[in-house]
């Protein structure tokens, strides 16, 4: 991505046919560099259940009906009293 733009700059750098073309190339190199840096960043964790939460934490809960423990992603608000089997 970056290489072609840099190469074009080298070719036209000494005697640009049109100055505005050179400016445009400079912009493209900057854009390519910025894009490169963005792609090198580690991907942000994507929560599966809540789009607003940044970290999904799994909590263990005990069902009041059968006493079995079950796991669910931690959420705001009230915790469920019953597991998925008894809900
Ligand atoms: Zn249960």
PDB file of the backbone (N, CA, C, O) and the ligand in Angstrom, with CONECT records:
HET     ZN  A 101       1
ATOM      1  N   UNK A   1       0.844  -1.207   0.000  1.00  0.00           N
ATOM      2  CA  UNK A   1       0.000   0.000   0.000  1.00  0.00           C
ATOM      3  C   UNK A   1       0.871   1.245   0.000  1.00  0.00           C
ATOM      4  O   UNK A   1       0.663   2.176  -0.778  1.00  0.00           O
ATOM      5  N   UNK A   2       1.863   1.235   0.905  1.00  0.00           N
ATOM      6  CA  UNK A   2       2.676   2.432   1.011  1.00  0.00           C
ATOM      7  C   UNK A   2       3.751   2.475  -0.067  1.00  0.00           C
ATOM      8  O   UNK A   2       4.203   3.548  -0.465  1.00  0.00           O
ATOM      9  N   UNK A   3       4.151   1.311  -0.527  1.00  0.00           N
ATOM     10  CA  UNK A   3       5.318   1.254  -1.393  1.00  0.00           C
ATOM     11  C   UNK A   3       5.076   1.936  -2.741  1.00  0.00           C
ATOM     12  O   UNK A   3       5.948   2.641  -3.250  1.00  0.00           O
ATOM     13  N   UNK A   4       3.910   1.728  -3.306  1.00  0.00           N
ATOM     14  CA  UNK A   4       3.666   2.311  -4.629  1.00  0.00           C
ATOM     15  C   UNK A   4       3.664   3.831  -4.568  1.00  0.00           C
ATOM     16  O   UNK A   4       4.150   4.501  -5.480  1.00  0.00           O
ATOM     17  N   UNK A   5       3.116   4.362  -3.493  1.00  0.00           N
ATOM     18  CA  UNK A   5       3.055   5.819  -3.360  1.00  0.00           C
ATOM     19  C   UNK A   5       4.454   6.398  -3.173  1.00  0.00           C
ATOM     20  O   UNK A   5       4.794   7.430  -3.751  1.00  0.00           O
ATOM     21  N   UNK A   6       5.253   5.723  -2.364  1.00  0.00           N
ATOM     22  CA  UNK A   6       6.608   6.190  -2.140  1.00  0.00           C
ATOM     23  C   UNK A   6       7.418   6.128  -3.431  1.00  0.00           C
ATOM     24  O   UNK A   6       8.208   7.023  -3.729  1.00  0.00           O
ATOM     25  N   UNK A   7       7.210   5.068  -4.181  1.00  0.00           N
ATOM     26  CA  UNK A   7       7.927   4.910  -5.436  1.00  0.00           C
ATOM     27  C   UNK A   7       7.526   6.024  -6.410  1.00  0.00           C
ATOM     28  O   UNK A   7       8.370   6.599  -7.097  1.00  0.00           O
ATOM     29  N   UNK A   8       6.259   6.306  -6.452  1.00  0.00           N
ATOM     30  CA  UNK A   8       5.783   7.367  -7.348  1.00  0.00           C
ATOM     31  C   UNK A   8       6.382   8.704  -6.948  1.00  0.00           C
ATOM     32  O   UNK A   8       6.714   9.523  -7.805  1.00  0.00           O
ATOM     33  N   UNK A   9       6.522   8.925  -5.649  1.00  0.00           N
ATOM     34  CA  UNK A   9       7.125  10.160  -5.160  1.00  0.00           C
ATOM     35  C   UNK A   9       8.571  10.264  -5.613  1.00  0.00           C
ATOM     36  O   UNK A   9       9.038  11.338  -5.992  1.00  0.00           O
ATOM     37  N   UNK A  10       9.274   9.145  -5.572  1.00  0.00           N
ATOM     38  CA  UNK A  10      10.671   9.137  -5.980  1.00  0.00           C
ATOM     39  C   UNK A  10      10.795   9.467  -7.467  1.00  0.00           C
ATOM     40  O   UNK A  10      11.683  10.211  -7.883  1.00  0.00           O
ATOM     41  N   UNK A  11       9.899   8.905  -8.246  1.00  0.00           N
ATOM     42  CA  UNK A  11       9.951   9.106  -9.690  1.00  0.00           C
ATOM     43  C   UNK A  11       9.674  10.564 -10.038  1.00  0.00           C
ATOM     44  O   UNK A  11      10.386  11.160 -10.846  1.00  0.00           O
ATOM     45  N   UNK A  12       8.634  11.139  -9.424  1.00  0.00           N
ATOM     46  CA  UNK A  12       8.223  12.486  -9.791  1.00  0.00           C
ATOM     47  C   UNK A  12       8.803  13.561  -8.871  1.00  0.00           C
ATOM     48  O   UNK A  12       8.552  14.751  -9.055  1.00  0.00           O
ATOM     49  N   UNK A  13       9.586  13.122  -7.871  1.00  0.00           N
ATOM     50  CA  UNK A  13      10.040  14.062  -6.863  1.00  0.00           C
ATOM     51  C   UNK A  13      10.911  15.182  -7.402  1.00  0.00           C
ATOM     52  O   UNK A  13      10.765  16.323  -6.963  1.00  0.00           O
ATOM     53  N   UNK A  14      11.815  14.903  -8.339  1.00  0.00           N
ATOM     54  CA  UNK A  14      12.754  15.919  -8.810  1.00  0.00           C
ATOM     55  C   UNK A  14      12.073  16.946  -9.715  1.00  0.00           C
ATOM     56  O   UNK A  14      12.268  18.151  -9.560  1.00  0.00           O
ATOM     57  N   UNK A  15      11.288  16.463 -10.641  1.00  0.00           N
ATOM     58  CA  UNK A  15      10.628  17.376 -11.568  1.00  0.00           C
ATOM     59  C   UNK A  15       9.171  16.978 -11.726  1.00  0.00           C
ATOM     60  O   UNK A  15       8.796  16.268 -12.659  1.00  0.00           O
ATOM     61  N   UNK A  16       8.377  17.444 -10.810  1.00  0.00           N
ATOM     62  CA  UNK A  16       6.953  17.091 -10.914  1.00  0.00           C
ATOM     63  C   UNK A  16       6.299  17.729 -12.117  1.00  0.00           C
ATOM     64  O   UNK A  16       6.459  18.925 -12.363  1.00  0.00           O
ATOM     65  N   UNK A  17       5.561  16.928 -12.868  1.00  0.00           N
ATOM     66  CA  UNK A  17       4.872  17.466 -14.038  1.00  0.00           C
ATOM     67  C   UNK A  17       3.841  18.489 -13.604  1.00  0.00           C
ATOM     68  O   UNK A  17       3.695  19.551 -14.209  1.00  0.00           O
ATOM     69  N   UNK A  18       3.127  18.143 -12.533  1.00  0.00           N
ATOM     70  CA  UNK A  18       2.130  19.080 -12.021  1.00  0.00           C
ATOM     71  C   UNK A  18       2.257  19.131 -10.497  1.00  0.00           C
ATOM     72  O   UNK A  18       2.145  18.102  -9.832  1.00  0.00           O
ATOM     73  N   UNK A  19       2.488  20.307  -9.950  1.00  0.00           N
ATOM     74  CA  UNK A  19       2.689  20.419  -8.491  1.00  0.00           C
ATOM     75  C   UNK A  19       1.524  19.862  -7.697  1.00  0.00           C
ATOM     76  O   UNK A  19       1.729  19.232  -6.660  1.00  0.00           O
ATOM     77  N   UNK A  20       0.312  20.081  -8.163  1.00  0.00           N
ATOM     78  CA  UNK A  20      -0.850  19.620  -7.399  1.00  0.00           C
ATOM     79  C   UNK A  20      -0.883  18.095  -7.339  1.00  0.00           C
ATOM     80  O   UNK A  20      -1.424  17.515  -6.398  1.00  0.00           O
ATOM     81  N   UNK A  21      -0.309  17.462  -8.336  1.00  0.00           N
ATOM     82  CA  UNK A  21      -0.253  16.011  -8.329  1.00  0.00           C
ATOM     83  C   UNK A  21       0.671  15.527  -7.216  1.00  0.00           C
ATOM     84  O   UNK A  21       0.388  14.533  -6.548  1.00  0.00           O
ATOM     85  N   UNK A  22       1.768  16.236  -7.028  1.00  0.00           N
ATOM     86  CA  UNK A  22       2.738  15.880  -6.007  1.00  0.00           C
ATOM     87  C   UNK A  22       2.118  16.035  -4.614  1.00  0.00           C
ATOM     88  O   UNK A  22       2.299  15.189  -3.738  1.00  0.00           O
ATOM     89  N   UNK A  23       1.394  17.119  -4.438  1.00  0.00           N
ATOM     90  CA  UNK A  23       0.719  17.347  -3.158  1.00  0.00           C
ATOM     91  C   UNK A  23      -0.233  16.206  -2.876  1.00  0.00           C
ATOM     92  O   UNK A  23      -0.312  15.711  -1.751  1.00  0.00           O
ATOM     93  N   UNK A  24      -0.947  15.794  -3.893  1.00  0.00           N
ATOM     94  CA  UNK A  24      -1.899  14.704  -3.744  1.00  0.00           C
ATOM     95  C   UNK A  24      -1.178  13.426  -3.327  1.00  0.00           C
ATOM     96  O   UNK A  24      -1.675  12.662  -2.499  1.00  0.00           O
ATOM     97  N   UNK A  25      -0.014  13.204  -3.902  1.00  0.00           N
ATOM     98  CA  UNK A  25       0.759  12.017  -3.543  1.00  0.00           C
ATOM     99  C   UNK A  25       1.203  12.083  -2.095  1.00  0.00           C
ATOM    100  O   UNK A  25       1.174  11.080  -1.383  1.00  0.00           O
ATOM    101  N   UNK A  26       1.617  13.273  -1.658  1.00  0.00           N
ATOM    102  CA  UNK A  26       2.013  13.439  -0.259  1.00  0.00           C
ATOM    103  C   UNK A  26       0.868  13.062   0.662  1.00  0.00           C
ATOM    104  O   UNK A  26       1.061  12.385   1.673  1.00  0.00           O
ATOM    105  N   UNK A  27      -0.325  13.508   0.300  1.00  0.00           N
ATOM    106  CA  UNK A  27      -1.508  13.191   1.101  1.00  0.00           C
ATOM    107  C   UNK A  27      -1.714  11.691   1.142  1.00  0.00           C
ATOM    108  O   UNK A  27      -2.029  11.125   2.189  1.00  0.00           O
ATOM    109  N   UNK A  28      -1.536  11.057   0.010  1.00  0.00           N
ATOM    110  CA  UNK A  28      -1.782   9.615  -0.040  1.00  0.00           C
ATOM    111  C   UNK A  28      -0.772   8.860   0.812  1.00  0.00           C
ATOM    112  O   UNK A  28      -1.122   7.874   1.461  1.00  0.00           O
ATOM    113  N   UNK A  29       0.471   9.310   0.814  1.00  0.00           N
ATOM    114  CA  UNK A  29       1.487   8.647   1.634  1.00  0.00           C
ATOM    115  C   UNK A  29       1.122   8.777   3.105  1.00  0.00           C
ATOM    116  O   UNK A  29       1.212   7.815   3.869  1.00  0.00           O
ATOM    117  N   UNK A  30       0.708   9.982   3.491  1.00  0.00           N
ATOM    118  CA  UNK A  30       0.286  10.197   4.873  1.00  0.00           C
ATOM    119  C   UNK A  30      -0.874   9.296   5.224  1.00  0.00           C
ATOM    120  O   UNK A  30      -0.905   8.690   6.294  1.00  0.00           O
ATOM    121  N   UNK A  31      -1.828   9.213   4.316  1.00  0.00           N
ATOM    122  CA  UNK A  31      -2.999   8.386   4.556  1.00  0.00           C
ATOM    123  C   UNK A  31      -2.596   6.919   4.684  1.00  0.00           C
ATOM    124  O   UNK A  31      -3.080   6.210   5.566  1.00  0.00           O
ATOM    125  N   UNK A  32      -1.714   6.473   3.804  1.00  0.00           N
ATOM    126  CA  UNK A  32      -1.286   5.075   3.843  1.00  0.00           C
ATOM    127  C   UNK A  32      -0.561   4.770   5.140  1.00  0.00           C
ATOM    128  O   UNK A  32      -0.736   3.694   5.712  1.00  0.00           O
ATOM    129  N   UNK A  33       0.258   5.714   5.612  1.00  0.00           N
ATOM    130  CA  UNK A  33       0.976   5.502   6.859  1.00  0.00           C
ATOM    131  C   UNK A  33       0.009   5.406   8.025  1.00  0.00           C
ATOM    132  O   UNK A  33       0.138   4.536   8.887  1.00  0.00           O
ATOM    133  N   UNK A  34      -0.957   6.306   8.042  1.00  0.00           N
ATOM    134  CA  UNK A  34      -1.937   6.304   9.125  1.00  0.00           C
ATOM    135  C   UNK A  34      -2.709   4.998   9.134  1.00  0.00           C
ATOM    136  O   UNK A  34      -2.976   4.432  10.195  1.00  0.00           O
ATOM    137  N   UNK A  35      -3.064   4.523   7.956  1.00  0.00           N
ATOM    138  CA  UNK A  35      -3.827   3.281   7.866  1.00  0.00           C
ATOM    139  C   UNK A  35      -2.980   2.111   8.352  1.00  0.00           C
ATOM    140  O   UNK A  35      -3.481   1.190   8.997  1.00  0.00           O
ATOM    141  N   UNK A  36      -1.687   2.162   8.032  1.00  0.00           N
ATOM    142  CA  UNK A  36      -0.782   1.096   8.438  1.00  0.00           C
ATOM    143  C   UNK A  36      -0.715   1.020   9.959  1.00  0.00           C
ATOM    144  O   UNK A  36      -0.774  -0.064  10.540  1.00  0.00           O
ATOM    145  N   UNK A  37      -0.591   2.190  10.601  1.00  0.00           N
ATOM    146  CA  UNK A  37      -0.512   2.211  12.061  1.00  0.00           C
ATOM    147  C   UNK A  37      -1.790   1.678  12.686  1.00  0.00           C
ATOM    148  O   UNK A  37      -1.756   0.965  13.689  1.00  0.00           O
ATOM    149  N   UNK A  38      -2.909   2.030  12.084  1.00  0.00           N
ATOM    150  CA  UNK A  38      -4.186   1.569  12.619  1.00  0.00           C
ATOM    151  C   UNK A  38      -4.284   0.056  12.548  1.00  0.00           C
ATOM    152  O   UNK A  38      -4.760  -0.587  13.483  1.00  0.00           O
ATOM    153  N   UNK A  39      -3.829  -0.515  11.429  1.00  0.00           N
ATOM    154  CA  UNK A  39      -3.979  -1.953  11.252  1.00  0.00           C
ATOM    155  C   UNK A  39      -3.021  -2.732  12.148  1.00  0.00           C
ATOM    156  O   UNK A  39      -3.220  -3.920  12.400  1.00  0.00           O
ATOM    157  N   UNK A  40      -1.976  -2.049  12.627  1.00  0.00           N
ATOM    158  CA  UNK A  40      -1.015  -2.758  13.472  1.00  0.00           C
ATOM    159  C   UNK A  40      -1.455  -2.796  14.927  1.00  0.00           C
ATOM    160  O   UNK A  40      -0.917  -3.561  15.727  1.00  0.00           O
ATOM    161  N   UNK A  41      -2.433  -1.966  15.265  1.00  0.00           N
ATOM    162  CA  UNK A  41      -2.928  -1.984  16.637  1.00  0.00           C
ATOM    163  C   UNK A  41      -3.668  -3.290  16.932  1.00  0.00           C
ATOM    164  O   UNK A  41      -4.319  -3.845  16.047  1.00  0.00           O
ATOM    165  N   UNK A  42      -3.574  -3.777  18.156  1.00  0.00           N
ATOM    166  CA  UNK A  42      -4.310  -5.005  18.482  1.00  0.00           C
ATOM    167  C   UNK A  42      -5.808  -4.748  18.414  1.00  0.00           C
ATOM    168  O   UNK A  42      -6.273  -3.670  18.784  1.00  0.00           O
ATOM    169  N   UNK A  43      -6.557  -5.724  17.947  1.00  0.00           N
ATOM    170  CA  UNK A  43      -8.004  -5.534  17.831  1.00  0.00           C
ATOM    171  C   UNK A  43      -8.650  -5.359  19.191  1.00  0.00           C
ATOM    172  O   UNK A  43      -8.258  -5.994  20.170  1.00  0.00           O
ATOM    173  N   UNK A  44      -9.644  -4.491  19.235  1.00  0.00           N
ATOM    174  CA  UNK A  44     -10.343  -4.271  20.491  1.00  0.00           C
ATOM    175  C   UNK A  44     -11.214  -5.467  20.821  1.00  0.00           C
ATOM    176  O   UNK A  44     -11.843  -6.044  19.933  1.00  0.00           O
ATOM    177  N   UNK A  45     -11.257  -5.844  22.092  1.00  0.00           N
ATOM    178  CA  UNK A  45     -12.110  -6.980  22.470  1.00  0.00           C
ATOM    179  C   UNK A  45     -13.573  -6.667  22.209  1.00  0.00           C
ATOM    180  O   UNK A  45     -14.072  -5.611  22.598  1.00  0.00           O
ATOM    181  N   UNK A  46     -14.244  -7.578  21.557  1.00  0.00           N
ATOM    182  CA  UNK A  46     -15.647  -7.375  21.219  1.00  0.00           C
ATOM    183  C   UNK A  46     -16.529  -8.179  22.160  1.00  0.00           C
ATOM    184  O   UNK A  46     -16.555  -9.406  22.069  1.00  0.00           O
ATOM    185  N   UNK A  47     -17.243  -7.533  23.048  1.00  0.00           N
ATOM    186  CA  UNK A  47     -18.151  -8.277  23.929  1.00  0.00           C
ATOM    187  C   UNK A  47     -19.263  -8.930  23.126  1.00  0.00           C
ATOM    188  O   UNK A  47     -19.821  -8.327  22.209  1.00  0.00           O
ATOM    189  N   UNK A  48     -19.577 -10.159  23.479  1.00  0.00           N
ATOM    190  CA  UNK A  48     -20.537 -10.912  22.683  1.00  0.00           C
ATOM    191  C   UNK A  48     -21.978 -10.527  23.008  1.00  0.00           C
ATOM    192  O   UNK A  48     -22.857 -10.609  22.149  1.00  0.00           O
ATOM    193  N   UNK A  49     -22.216 -10.109  24.243  1.00  0.00           N
ATOM    194  CA  UNK A  49     -23.609  -9.923  24.667  1.00  0.00           C
ATOM    195  C   UNK A  49     -23.992  -8.457  24.788  1.00  0.00           C
ATOM    196  O   UNK A  49     -25.060  -8.060  24.322  1.00  0.00           O
ATOM    197  N   UNK A  50     -23.155  -7.658  25.395  1.00  0.00           N
ATOM    198  CA  UNK A  50     -23.514  -6.261  25.605  1.00  0.00           C
ATOM    199  C   UNK A  50     -22.613  -5.363  24.775  1.00  0.00           C
ATOM    200  O   UNK A  50     -21.397  -5.359  24.971  1.00  0.00           O
ATOM    201  N   UNK A  51     -23.176  -4.614  23.867  1.00  0.00           N
ATOM    202  CA  UNK A  51     -22.353  -3.743  23.018  1.00  0.00           C
ATOM    203  C   UNK A  51     -21.740  -2.576  23.775  1.00  0.00           C
ATOM    204  O   UNK A  51     -20.780  -1.974  23.295  1.00  0.00           O
ATOM    205  N   UNK A  52     -22.276  -2.236  24.963  1.00  0.00           N
ATOM    206  CA  UNK A  52     -21.754  -1.104  25.707  1.00  0.00           C
ATOM    207  C   UNK A  52     -20.606  -1.501  26.624  1.00  0.00           C
ATOM    208  O   UNK A  52     -19.768  -0.666  26.963  1.00  0.00           O
ATOM    209  N   UNK A  53     -20.557  -2.762  27.027  1.00  0.00           N
ATOM    210  CA  UNK A  53     -19.507  -3.208  27.938  1.00  0.00           C
ATOM    211  C   UNK A  53     -18.213  -3.408  27.176  1.00  0.00           C
ATOM    212  O   UNK A  53     -18.218  -3.853  26.028  1.00  0.00           O
ATOM    213  N   UNK A  54     -17.116  -3.081  27.815  1.00  0.00           N
ATOM    214  CA  UNK A  54     -15.833  -3.274  27.166  1.00  0.00           C
ATOM    215  C   UNK A  54     -15.224  -4.626  27.538  1.00  0.00           C
ATOM    216  O   UNK A  54     -14.499  -5.228  26.746  1.00  0.00           O
ATOM    217  N   UNK A  55     -15.519  -5.087  28.727  1.00  0.00           N
ATOM    218  CA  UNK A  55     -14.998  -6.378  29.170  1.00  0.00           C
ATOM    219  C   UNK A  55     -16.166  -7.250  29.610  1.00  0.00           C
ATOM    220  O   UNK A  55     -17.015  -6.825  30.394  1.00  0.00           O
ATOM    221  N   UNK A  56     -16.195  -8.468  29.096  1.00  0.00           N
ATOM    222  CA  UNK A  56     -17.234  -9.393  29.522  1.00  0.00           C
ATOM    223  C   UNK A  56     -16.641 -10.307  30.583  1.00  0.00           C
ATOM    224  O   UNK A  56     -15.695 -11.057  30.342  1.00  0.00           O
ATOM    225  N   UNK A  57     -17.229 -10.214  31.757  1.00  0.00           N
ATOM    226  CA  UNK A  57     -16.761 -11.029  32.865  1.00  0.00           C
ATOM    227  C   UNK A  57     -17.804 -12.104  33.143  1.00  0.00           C
ATOM    228  O   UNK A  57     -18.996 -11.816  33.255  1.00  0.00           O
ATOM    229  N   UNK A  58     -17.346 -13.324  33.252  1.00  0.00           N
ATOM    230  CA  UNK A  58     -18.278 -14.427  33.523  1.00  0.00           C
ATOM    231  C   UNK A  58     -18.400 -14.603  35.024  1.00  0.00           C
ATOM    232  O   UNK A  58     -17.400 -14.703  35.735  1.00  0.00           O
ATOM    233  N   UNK A  59     -19.634 -14.641  35.496  1.00  0.00           N
ATOM    234  CA  UNK A  59     -19.835 -14.854  36.923  1.00  0.00           C
ATOM    235  C   UNK A  59     -20.593 -16.155  37.137  1.00  0.00           C
ATOM    236  O   UNK A  59     -21.378 -16.587  36.293  1.00  0.00           O
ATOM    237  N   UNK A  60     -20.338 -16.765  38.285  1.00  0.00           N
ATOM    238  CA  UNK A  60     -21.017 -18.003  38.637  1.00  0.00           C
ATOM    239  C   UNK A  60     -22.181 -17.681  39.562  1.00  0.00           C
ATOM    240  O   UNK A  60     -22.018 -16.976  40.558  1.00  0.00           O
ATOM    241  N   UNK A  61     -23.345 -18.197  39.230  1.00  0.00           N
ATOM    242  CA  UNK A  61     -24.536 -17.983  40.051  1.00  0.00           C
ATOM    243  C   UNK A  61     -25.116 -19.345  40.422  1.00  0.00           C
ATOM    244  O   UNK A  61     -24.898 -20.350  39.744  1.00  0.00           O
ATOM    245  N   UNK A  62     -25.859 -19.338  41.521  1.00  0.00           N
ATOM    246  CA  UNK A  62     -26.485 -20.574  41.966  1.00  0.00           C
ATOM    247  C   UNK A  62     -27.993 -20.472  41.795  1.00  0.00           C
ATOM    248  O   UNK A  62     -28.615 -19.499  42.221  1.00  0.00           O
ATOM    249  N   UNK A  63     -28.561 -21.473  41.176  1.00  0.00           N
ATOM    250  CA  UNK A  63     -29.997 -21.489  40.957  1.00  0.00           C
ATOM    251  C   UNK A  63     -30.696 -21.769  42.285  1.00  0.00           C
ATOM    252  O   UNK A  63     -30.322 -22.693  43.008  1.00  0.00           O
ATOM    253  N   UNK A  64     -31.709 -20.972  42.599  1.00  0.00           N
ATOM    254  CA  UNK A  64     -32.421 -21.161  43.860  1.00  0.00           C
ATOM    255  C   UNK A  64     -33.376 -22.340  43.801  1.00  0.00           C
ATOM    256  O   UNK A  64     -33.794 -22.840  44.845  1.00  0.00           O
ATOM    257  N   UNK A  65     -33.723 -22.783  42.639  1.00  0.00           N
ATOM    258  CA  UNK A  65     -34.667 -23.891  42.518  1.00  0.00           C
ATOM    259  C   UNK A  65     -33.971 -25.239  42.679  1.00  0.00           C
ATOM    260  O   UNK A  65     -34.405 -26.078  43.468  1.00  0.00           O
ATOM    261  N   UNK A  66     -32.883 -25.441  41.922  1.00  0.00           N
ATOM    262  CA  UNK A  66     -32.255 -26.756  41.929  1.00  0.00           C
ATOM    263  C   UNK A  66     -30.870 -26.730  42.570  1.00  0.00           C
ATOM    264  O   UNK A  66     -30.245 -27.776  42.746  1.00  0.00           O
ATOM    265  N   UNK A  67     -30.399 -25.557  42.912  1.00  0.00           N
ATOM    266  CA  UNK A  67     -29.108 -25.464  43.579  1.00  0.00           C
ATOM    267  C   UNK A  67     -27.916 -25.636  42.658  1.00  0.00           C
ATOM    268  O   UNK A  67     -26.770 -25.635  43.107  1.00  0.00           O
ATOM    269  N   UNK A  68     -28.183 -25.782  41.389  1.00  0.00           N
ATOM    270  CA  UNK A  68     -27.071 -25.945  40.452  1.00  0.00           C
ATOM    271  C   UNK A  68     -26.430 -24.595  40.158  1.00  0.00           C
ATOM    272  O   UNK A  68     -27.096 -23.560  40.129  1.00  0.00           O
ATOM    273  N   UNK A  69     -25.147 -24.633  39.945  1.00  0.00           N
ATOM    274  CA  UNK A  69     -24.464 -23.396  39.575  1.00  0.00           C
ATOM    275  C   UNK A  69     -24.486 -23.246  38.057  1.00  0.00           C
ATOM    276  O   UNK A  69     -24.403 -24.220  37.310  1.00  0.00           O
ATOM    277  N   UNK A  70     -24.598 -22.029  37.644  1.00  0.00           N
ATOM    278  CA  UNK A  70     -24.542 -21.742  36.212  1.00  0.00           C
ATOM    279  C   UNK A  70     -23.747 -20.467  36.009  1.00  0.00           C
ATOM    280  O   UNK A  70     -23.600 -19.649  36.917  1.00  0.00           O
ATOM    281  N   UNK A  71     -23.241 -20.319  34.803  1.00  0.00           N
ATOM    282  CA  UNK A  71     -22.412 -19.157  34.505  1.00  0.00           C
ATOM    283  C   UNK A  71     -23.112 -18.261  33.499  1.00  0.00           C
ATOM    284  O   UNK A  71     -23.841 -18.722  32.620  1.00  0.00           O
ATOM    285  N   UNK A  72     -22.871 -16.990  33.654  1.00  0.00           N
ATOM    286  CA  UNK A  72     -23.433 -16.019  32.710  1.00  0.00           C
ATOM    287  C   UNK A  72     -22.505 -14.814  32.663  1.00  0.00           C
ATOM    288  O   UNK A  72     -21.766 -14.557  33.614  1.00  0.00           O
ATOM    289  N   UNK A  73     -22.543 -14.085  31.572  1.00  0.00           N
ATOM    290  CA  UNK A  73     -21.752 -12.852  31.530  1.00  0.00           C
ATOM    291  C   UNK A  73     -22.283 -11.864  32.551  1.00  0.00           C
ATOM    292  O   UNK A  73     -23.491 -11.657  32.665  1.00  0.00           O
ATOM    293  N   UNK A  74     -21.374 -11.261  33.287  1.00  0.00           N
ATOM    294  CA  UNK A  74     -21.788 -10.309  34.318  1.00  0.00           C
ATOM    295  C   UNK A  74     -22.466  -9.112  33.664  1.00  0.00           C
ATOM    296  O   UNK A  74     -21.956  -8.538  32.702  1.00  0.00           O
ATOM    297  N   UNK A  75     -23.604  -8.755  34.194  1.00  0.00           N
ATOM    298  CA  UNK A  75     -24.352  -7.621  33.666  1.00  0.00           C
ATOM    299  C   UNK A  75     -24.794  -6.730  34.796  1.00  0.00           C
ATOM    300  O   UNK A  75     -24.803  -7.113  35.966  1.00  0.00           O
ATOM    301  N   UNK A  76     -25.166  -5.508  34.400  1.00  0.00           N
ATOM    302  CA  UNK A  76     -25.729  -4.607  35.396  1.00  0.00           C
ATOM    303  C   UNK A  76     -27.133  -5.071  35.777  1.00  0.00           C
ATOM    304  O   UNK A  76     -27.775  -5.830  35.051  1.00  0.00           O
ATOM    305  N   UNK A  77     -27.584  -4.602  36.918  1.00  0.00           N
ATOM    306  CA  UNK A  77     -28.953  -4.888  37.319  1.00  0.00           C
ATOM    307  C   UNK A  77     -29.060  -6.157  38.149  1.00  0.00           C
ATOM    308  O   UNK A  77     -28.081  -6.667  38.694  1.00  0.00           O
ATOM    309  N   UNK A  78     -30.292  -6.642  38.220  1.00  0.00           N
ATOM    310  CA  UNK A  78     -30.553  -7.795  39.071  1.00  0.00           C
ATOM    311  C   UNK A  78     -29.970  -9.067  38.511  1.00  0.00           C
ATOM    312  O   UNK A  78     -29.954  -9.286  37.300  1.00  0.00           O
ATOM    313  N   UNK A  79     -29.493  -9.896  39.404  1.00  0.00           N
ATOM    314  CA  UNK A  79     -28.986 -11.202  38.973  1.00  0.00           C
ATOM    315  C   UNK A  79     -30.167 -12.174  38.918  1.00  0.00           C
ATOM    316  O   UNK A  79     -31.088 -12.103  39.731  1.00  0.00           O
ATOM    317  N   UNK A  80     -30.117 -13.059  37.965  1.00  0.00           N
ATOM    318  CA  UNK A  80     -31.196 -14.045  37.889  1.00  0.00           C
ATOM    319  C   UNK A  80     -31.122 -15.028  39.045  1.00  0.00           C
ATOM    320  O   UNK A  80     -30.033 -15.411  39.473  1.00  0.00           O
ATOM    321  N   UNK A  81     -32.285 -15.437  39.552  1.00  0.00           N
ATOM    322  CA  UNK A  81     -32.301 -16.389  40.674  1.00  0.00           C
ATOM    323  C   UNK A  81     -32.302 -17.829  40.187  1.00  0.00           C
ATOM    324  O   UNK A  81     -32.003 -18.756  40.939  1.00  0.00           O
ATOM    325  N   UNK A  82     -32.642 -17.997  38.926  1.00  0.00           N
ATOM    326  CA  UNK A  82     -32.736 -19.350  38.411  1.00  0.00           C
ATOM    327  C   UNK A  82     -31.862 -19.507  37.186  1.00  0.00           C
ATOM    328  O   UNK A  82     -31.661 -18.579  36.401  1.00  0.00           O
ATOM    329  N   UNK A  83     -31.356 -20.706  37.056  1.00  0.00           N
ATOM    330  CA  UNK A  83     -30.509 -20.996  35.916  1.00  0.00           C
ATOM    331  C   UNK A  83     -31.323 -21.179  34.650  1.00  0.00           C
ATOM    332  O   UNK A  83     -32.553 -21.139  34.682  1.00  0.00           O
ATOM    333  N   UNK A  84     -30.640 -21.377  33.543  1.00  0.00           N
ATOM    334  CA  UNK A  84     -31.334 -21.544  32.258  1.00  0.00           C
ATOM    335  C   UNK A  84     -32.236 -22.763  32.259  1.00  0.00           C
ATOM    336  O   UNK A  84     -33.205 -22.804  31.501  1.00  0.00           O
ATOM    337  N   UNK A  85     -31.949 -23.750  33.081  1.00  0.00           N
ATOM    338  CA  UNK A  85     -32.784 -24.964  33.112  1.00  0.00           C
ATOM    339  C   UNK A  85     -34.123 -24.695  33.771  1.00  0.00           C
ATOM    340  O   UNK A  85     -35.122 -25.318  33.413  1.00  0.00           O
ATOM    341  N   UNK A  86     -34.161 -23.776  34.730  1.00  0.00           N
ATOM    342  CA  UNK A  86     -35.382 -23.539  35.504  1.00  0.00           C
ATOM    343  C   UNK A  86     -36.041 -22.205  35.154  1.00  0.00           C
ATOM    344  O   UNK A  86     -37.088 -21.871  35.709  1.00  0.00           O
ATOM    345  N   UNK A  87     -35.461 -21.468  34.273  1.00  0.00           N
ATOM    346  CA  UNK A  87     -36.022 -20.155  33.965  1.00  0.00           C
ATOM    347  C   UNK A  87     -37.398 -20.286  33.315  1.00  0.00           C
ATOM    348  O   UNK A  87     -38.024 -19.278  32.985  1.00  0.00           O
TER     349      UNK A  87
HETATM  350 ZN    ZN A 101     -32.288 -24.586  38.434  1.00  0.00          ZN
END
